[in-house]
Amino acid sequence: MKKTLIILIMTLPALCGLGSCKKDDDHKDPIDQLPPATQTGAGTFAALVDGKPFIADNPWFNCFYQYVDGEYYFGIQGRNNSNKYTSQPSSIALGTIKLKIQEGKIFELFEISENNASGGVGFTFSINDSQSSSTNSEYTGELNITKLDFQNYIVSGTFWFDIQHPLTGKRIKIREGRFDTLFTQ
């Protein structure tokens, strides 16, 4: 029995080296790969796209919340350049047209139109083929503004929504979305 145990202990590292044993990272939940949902202006934007991590690779987003001609407009977009020229989204965007956002409020994501919040996804299939898809009456979601700080210009939130892939027609599920960044006025 002692010899069998010694042989087993000696061969275990060799078996793991051949791929029989997996590292803890191989079993890591995709949500654990996303940055945490913070409210400090950390410069993060991420979500799961059909269960796979989408993490914006630039911490300075085109994020604004502006009051123009008596109306409010909000927009944020995160880009992941490693998804260019694939069937995966290269950008995710959220926005409002003539709709005031406020901390602690959940907005339903519908069509891109006045008095609505909406979500969208951009695809860059090739140098000459960029397409997008947005929320609508069939593909909806939610945007939750968790922090809106006018003194420090911080906006943070969480989101989820569905869109239709522009080429395949397949439903794409954006889940566990979060952003925490500075905005311009």
C-alpha positions as CSV (number, residue, x, y, z in Angstrom):
1,M,0.0,0.0,0.0
2,K,2.8,2.4,0.9
3,K,4.6,1.8,-2.5
4,T,1.3,2.4,-4.4
5,L,0.8,5.7,-2.5
6,I,4.4,6.8,-3.2
7,I,4.0,6.0,-7.0
8,L,0.7,7.9,-7.1
9,I,2.2,10.9,-5.4
10,M,5.2,10.8,-7.8
11,T,3.1,10.5,-11.0
12,L,0.5,13.2,-10.1
13,P,2.7,16.1,-11.1
14,A,3.5,14.4,-14.4
15,L,-0.2,13.8,-15.1
16,C,-1.0,17.4,-14.3
17,G,1.8,18.5,-16.7
18,L,0.1,16.5,-19.5
19,G,-3.1,18.5,-19.0
20,S,-5.0,16.0,-16.9
21,C,-5.3,18.5,-14.0
22,K,-6.7,22.0,-14.6
23,K,-5.6,25.2,-12.9
24,D,-8.1,27.1,-10.8
25,D,-8.2,29.8,-13.5
26,D,-9.7,27.3,-16.0
27,H,-12.7,26.9,-13.7
28,K,-13.1,30.6,-13.0
29,D,-16.6,31.9,-13.4
30,P,-16.7,34.5,-16.3
31,I,-18.4,37.0,-14.0
32,D,-15.3,36.9,-11.8
33,Q,-13.2,38.1,-14.8
34,L,-15.2,41.3,-15.0
35,P,-14.0,44.4,-13.0
36,P,-16.1,44.9,-9.9
37,A,-19.2,47.1,-10.0
38,T,-17.7,50.2,-8.2
39,Q,-18.8,53.9,-7.8
40,T,-15.5,55.7,-7.7
41,G,-15.0,56.9,-11.3
42,A,-12.6,53.9,-11.8
43,G,-12.8,54.0,-15.6
44,T,-14.4,50.6,-16.1
45,F,-17.0,49.3,-18.6
46,A,-17.8,45.5,-18.9
47,A,-20.4,42.9,-19.4
48,L,-21.0,39.3,-20.3
49,V,-21.9,38.8,-23.9
50,D,-23.6,35.4,-24.2
51,G,-21.6,34.4,-21.1
52,K,-18.2,35.6,-22.3
53,P,-16.4,38.6,-20.8
54,F,-16.5,41.9,-22.7
55,I,-14.1,44.3,-21.1
56,A,-13.6,47.7,-22.6
57,D,-9.9,48.1,-23.3
58,N,-9.8,51.9,-22.9
59,P,-10.6,53.5,-19.5
60,W,-11.6,56.8,-21.0
61,F,-15.0,56.3,-22.7
62,N,-17.1,58.7,-24.7
63,C,-19.4,59.3,-21.7
64,F,-21.5,62.4,-21.4
65,Y,-24.6,63.7,-19.5
66,Q,-25.6,67.0,-21.0
67,Y,-28.4,69.5,-20.7
68,V,-29.1,70.9,-24.2
69,D,-32.0,73.2,-25.2
70,G,-34.0,72.3,-22.1
71,E,-33.5,68.5,-22.5
72,Y,-31.1,65.9,-21.0
73,Y,-29.0,63.5,-23.0
74,F,-26.8,60.7,-21.6
75,G,-24.5,58.4,-23.5
76,I,-21.7,55.9,-22.8
77,Q,-19.9,53.5,-25.0
78,G,-17.3,50.9,-24.2
79,R,-15.0,49.4,-26.9
80,N,-13.1,46.1,-27.0
81,N,-10.7,46.3,-30.0
82,S,-9.8,42.6,-29.8
83,N,-13.3,41.8,-31.0
84,K,-12.8,43.7,-34.3
85,Y,-13.1,41.5,-37.4
86,T,-15.0,38.8,-35.5
87,S,-18.6,37.9,-35.1
88,Q,-18.4,39.3,-31.5
89,P,-19.4,42.9,-30.5
90,S,-16.6,45.4,-30.7
91,S,-18.7,48.0,-28.8
92,I,-21.6,48.3,-26.4
93,A,-23.4,51.6,-25.9
94,L,-26.2,52.9,-23.7
95,G,-28.0,56.2,-24.0
96,T,-31.0,58.5,-23.5
97,I,-32.6,61.1,-25.7
98,K,-34.5,63.9,-23.9
99,L,-34.6,61.9,-20.7
100,K,-33.2,62.9,-17.4
101,I,-31.3,60.2,-15.5
102,Q,-31.1,60.0,-11.8
103,E,-29.3,57.9,-9.2
104,G,-31.3,54.9,-7.9
105,K,-33.6,54.8,-10.9
106,I,-34.0,51.9,-13.3
107,F,-34.7,52.7,-16.9
108,E,-36.2,50.2,-19.3
109,L,-34.2,50.0,-22.6
110,F,-36.4,50.3,-25.7
111,E,-36.1,51.9,-29.1
112,I,-33.7,54.8,-29.8
113,S,-36.2,57.7,-29.6
114,E,-37.0,60.7,-27.6
115,N,-37.9,60.1,-23.9
116,N,-36.4,56.7,-24.0
117,A,-33.3,54.9,-22.8
118,S,-31.7,52.4,-25.2
119,G,-28.9,49.9,-25.6
120,G,-26.9,48.9,-28.6
121,V,-24.0,46.9,-29.9
122,G,-21.6,47.6,-32.7
123,F,-19.9,45.0,-34.8
124,T,-16.8,45.5,-37.0
125,F,-16.8,42.4,-39.3
126,S,-14.2,43.9,-41.7
127,I,-12.6,47.2,-42.7
128,N,-15.6,47.8,-44.9
129,D,-18.4,46.2,-42.9
130,S,-19.5,47.7,-39.6
131,Q,-23.1,47.1,-38.4
132,S,-25.1,47.6,-35.3
133,S,-28.1,46.4,-33.5
134,S,-30.2,48.1,-30.8
135,T,-32.9,47.4,-28.3
136,N,-36.5,47.7,-29.4
137,S,-39.9,46.5,-28.4
138,E,-38.9,42.9,-28.8
139,Y,-35.3,43.1,-27.5
140,T,-35.3,45.0,-24.3
141,G,-33.3,45.5,-21.1
142,E,-32.6,47.7,-18.1
143,L,-30.2,50.4,-17.1
144,N,-29.7,51.1,-13.4
145,I,-27.9,54.3,-12.5
146,T,-26.2,53.5,-9.2
147,K,-24.3,56.8,-8.8
148,L,-24.7,60.2,-10.3
149,D,-22.2,62.7,-8.7
150,F,-22.3,66.2,-10.2
151,Q,-19.5,67.5,-7.9
152,N,-17.0,64.9,-9.1
153,Y,-18.6,64.1,-12.5
154,I,-18.9,60.4,-11.7
155,V,-21.6,58.1,-13.2
156,S,-21.9,54.5,-12.4
157,G,-24.5,51.9,-13.3
158,T,-25.4,48.4,-14.1
159,F,-27.3,47.1,-17.2
160,W,-28.5,44.1,-19.1
161,F,-30.3,43.8,-22.5
162,D,-30.9,41.6,-25.5
163,I,-30.2,42.5,-29.2
164,Q,-30.5,40.7,-32.4
165,H,-27.3,39.8,-34.3
166,P,-27.3,41.8,-37.5
167,L,-26.1,38.9,-39.7
168,T,-27.3,35.7,-38.0
169,G,-30.6,37.0,-36.5
170,K,-29.6,35.2,-33.3
171,R,-30.5,36.7,-29.9
172,I,-27.4,38.0,-28.1
173,K,-27.7,38.3,-24.3
174,I,-25.8,41.2,-22.6
175,R,-25.7,40.4,-18.9
176,E,-24.0,41.6,-15.7
177,G,-23.1,44.9,-17.4
178,R,-21.4,47.6,-15.3
179,F,-19.7,50.9,-15.8
180,D,-18.0,53.4,-13.5
181,T,-16.5,56.4,-15.1
182,L,-16.3,60.2,-15.3
183,F,-18.7,62.1,-17.6
184,T,-18.6,65.4,-19.4
185,Q,-21.3,68.0,-19.2
